[in-house]
Structures are given as C-alpha cells and as structure tokens.
Amino acid sequence: MPKEIFDAEEFLELSKVAIHCRVKRRKEDVKLKLRTKKYLYTLKTDVGTAEDLIKKLDCQIIEI
C-alpha cells in the first residue's frame, strides 16, 4: 500500500534512500512518487512547490 506524505521536508529526507522518483503532472497539481525498497510514498503539491522539490531530490527522476 502506498503511504501519502503531507510534509515536503520529510519527502526530501526519504528521497535520500529512494530508488527513483516519478513525477506525474496534472492540470491543477503535481503528484510525486518515491519508490523505496519497502514502500511507495506519494506527495501531492502545486506546480511551483513541485519544481523546487524536484531540483532538491537526491534520486533518479522519471517523468510520467
């Protein structure tokens, strides 16, 4: 089961141990998904915040 995260700082910390990050751009928001060895973590955010987070991620980024 995926786990939804609501804190951007926690998401960045988890990106250090993640295998990859998937970015799904939608009309009104962006969904970021981190795949770790055990779980899939998701974060929904607006477009501006997502662009800042993508620049700070420490894992491979895959655009969907």
TAJOHU-V146446 format. One record per backbone hydrogen bond with DSSP energy under -1.0 kcal/mol. NH is the residue of the N-H (numbers start at 1). CO is the residue of the C=O. E is the energy in kcal/mol with one decimal. If there is no record, write none. Layout:
# TAJOHU-V146446
nh & co & e
NH & CO & E
NH & CO & E
This chain:
# TAJOHU-V146446
nh & co & e
3 & 40 & -2.7
5 & 42 & -3.2
11 & 7 & -1.6
12 & 8 & -2.0
13 & 9 & -1.9
14 & 10 & -2.1
15 & 11 & -1.3
16 & 13 & -1.0
17 & 14 & -1.2
19 & 35 & -3.4
21 & 60 & -3.2
22 & 33 & -2.9
23 & 62 & -2.6
24 & 31 & -2.8
26 & 29 & -2.5
30 & 45 & -3.1
31 & 24 & -2.8
32 & 43 & -2.9
33 & 22 & -2.6
34 & 41 & -3.1
35 & 20 & -2.5
36 & 39 & -2.8
41 & 34 & -2.7
42 & 3 & -2.3
43 & 32 & -2.2
45 & 30 & -2.4
50 & 46 & -2.1
51 & 47 & -2.0
52 & 48 & -1.4
53 & 49 & -2.2
54 & 50 & -2.6
55 & 51 & -1.4
62 & 21 & -3.2
64 & 23 & -2.8
